[in-house]
Amino acid sequence: MADLSITAANVLPGAGAVTEDGLAGATITAGQAVYRDTDNSYKLADADAASALIRTARGIALNGAAAGQPLKIQKSGEITIGATLTGGTTYYLSGAAGGICPLADVGTGEYFHIVGIAKSTTVMLLALAYSGVSG
């Protein structure tokens, strides 16, 4: 397997969605995992980044935005992620900036950060948890 192939137009908040508004600090596409940088802008989270801040996803982008544009992220609750999921599978932050993948695709040297658990083939329950441990 590989990173989820997300269709941005199909990313939607679901039941119990907790969201947050801010500004993009980079070009971001709906469905990508983001972190909040020290300047309070959102940028793409990355499981193999040198900085723990960048490896700690704060949420999933609900819309696309270029740097300086408004961005809404989802921090918890159910999300229609816009990709085909395997129910019951736990998904992780990937080594590709903003990417989400199953455990089997967390590579050597990448840090384990749970993004969520698939409730169905389309809905994920966000459960953001950074372990601080690399594989």
Backbone torsions as a table, in degrees:
resi	resn	phi	psi	omega
1	MET	NA	175.8	179.4
2	ALA	-146.2	-168.7	176.4
3	ASP	-57.8	151.4	175.8
4	LEU	-59.9	138.5	175.0
5	SER	-93.7	100.1	-171.7
6	ILE	-97.1	131.7	173.3
7	THR	-93.5	107.2	-172.4
8	ALA	-53.9	-38.6	-177.6
9	ALA	-66.0	-16.5	-177.7
10	ASN	-100.1	4.6	179.6
11	VAL	-82.2	119.7	-176.7
12	LEU	-141.0	140.9	174.7
13	PRO	-67.6	149.8	-179.1
14	GLY	-122.7	-157.2	-177.7
15	ALA	-57.0	132.7	176.4
16	GLY	70.9	17.2	-177.4
17	ALA	-62.9	128.2	172.6
18	VAL	-110.3	120.6	-174.9
19	THR	-118.0	168.2	-179.1
20	GLU	-147.3	140.7	178.8
21	ASP	-105.4	148.1	177.6
22	GLY	-170.0	-160.2	178.8
23	LEU	-117.0	142.1	175.3
24	ALA	-74.1	141.1	176.4
25	GLY	-107.3	4.0	179.9
26	ALA	-160.1	173.8	174.8
27	THR	-74.6	123.7	-175.5
28	ILE	-128.5	141.9	177.6
29	THR	-111.0	143.9	177.0
30	ALA	-52.7	135.4	179.7
31	GLY	98.1	-7.7	179.1
32	GLN	-87.8	148.4	177.3
33	ALA	-80.3	135.4	-177.1
34	VAL	-129.2	156.2	172.2
35	TYR	-120.0	162.2	176.3
36	ARG	-101.1	119.7	-177.2
37	ASP	-77.9	172.1	-178.0
38	THR	-63.8	-20.3	176.3
39	ASP	-89.7	9.1	179.3
40	ASN	71.0	8.8	174.2
41	SER	-90.7	159.7	179.3
42	TYR	-96.9	135.0	178.1
43	LYS	-134.9	169.4	-175.8
44	LEU	-71.8	125.1	176.1
45	ALA	-73.7	152.5	-174.2
46	ASP	-150.9	121.1	-173.8
47	ALA	-68.0	-15.9	179.7
48	ASP	-116.8	20.4	178.0
49	ALA	-70.3	154.9	-179.8
50	ALA	-69.1	-28.3	-176.1
51	SER	-98.3	134.0	177.1
52	ALA	-62.0	-32.0	178.7
53	LEU	-58.5	-45.7	-178.3
54	ILE	-70.6	-27.1	179.8
55	ARG	-82.2	-3.5	-176.0
56	THR	-108.2	96.6	-179.3
57	ALA	-68.9	136.2	177.2
58	ARG	-95.9	-24.8	-178.6
59	GLY	177.5	-170.7	-179.9
60	ILE	-115.4	131.3	179.0
61	ALA	-65.7	132.7	177.9
62	LEU	-97.4	-10.4	176.4
63	ASN	-145.5	163.5	175.7
64	GLY	-87.9	151.4	179.6
65	ALA	-160.2	148.1	171.0
66	ALA	-92.5	164.9	179.5
67	ALA	-51.8	131.8	179.2
68	GLY	90.5	-9.6	179.9
69	GLN	-92.1	157.3	178.6
70	PRO	-63.3	142.6	179.3
71	LEU	-138.7	135.6	173.9
72	LYS	-110.7	130.6	177.4
73	ILE	-118.9	156.0	174.3
74	GLN	-108.4	129.3	-176.2
75	LYS	-102.1	-25.7	179.2
76	SER	-159.9	173.5	-177.5
77	GLY	93.0	-172.9	180.0
78	GLU	-85.1	145.5	177.5
79	ILE	-139.0	133.9	168.4
80	THR	-82.5	109.4	-167.4
81	ILE	-83.9	-10.7	178.1
82	GLY	81.0	20.3	179.5
83	ALA	-141.4	164.6	175.9
84	THR	-85.3	122.8	-178.4
85	LEU	-109.8	165.2	171.6
86	THR	-108.6	114.9	-177.9
87	GLY	-50.4	136.2	178.8
88	GLY	84.7	-7.8	-179.0
89	THR	-83.0	138.0	175.2
90	THR	-90.7	133.3	-179.2
91	TYR	-111.8	147.7	-171.9
92	TYR	-125.2	160.7	170.9
93	LEU	-66.3	139.5	-177.3
94	SER	-102.2	172.3	177.7
95	GLY	-79.2	-5.6	173.4
96	ALA	-93.9	124.7	-175.3
97	ALA	-48.4	123.1	178.6
98	GLY	83.6	-8.5	-174.3
99	GLY	-78.7	158.3	178.5
100	ILE	-130.0	134.2	-176.0
101	CYS	-145.4	163.9	172.3
102	PRO	-74.4	165.6	-177.5
103	LEU	-53.2	-40.4	-177.3
104	ALA	-58.4	-21.2	-177.3
105	ASP	-103.2	7.5	172.1
106	VAL	-77.6	117.1	-172.6
107	GLY	-85.6	169.0	176.2
108	THR	-58.4	131.5	-179.8
109	GLY	85.8	-6.4	177.2
110	GLU	-89.6	147.7	-179.3
111	TYR	-89.9	140.8	-179.3
112	PHE	-79.4	118.5	177.8
113	HIS	-137.0	108.8	178.3
114	ILE	-70.7	133.7	175.5
115	VAL	-99.0	-45.7	-179.4
116	GLY	-179.6	179.4	-178.7
117	ILE	-123.2	131.2	-179.2
118	ALA	-71.2	125.3	175.5
119	LYS	-91.1	-20.7	-179.6
120	SER	-159.3	-167.8	179.3
121	THR	-77.0	-7.3	-178.5
122	THR	-130.0	-20.8	-173.4
123	VAL	-110.9	132.2	177.1
124	MET	-116.7	139.4	171.2
125	LEU	-92.4	114.5	-179.6
126	LEU	-67.7	133.6	-179.5
127	ALA	-144.6	59.8	-173.7
128	LEU	-61.2	119.9	-178.7
129	ALA	-150.4	115.9	179.7
130	TYR	-95.2	126.1	-176.2
131	SER	-86.9	-27.3	-174.3
132	GLY	76.1	7.9	-178.4
133	VAL	-112.8	134.4	178.0
134	SER	-102.5	157.0	-178.4
135	GLY	-92.9	NA	NA
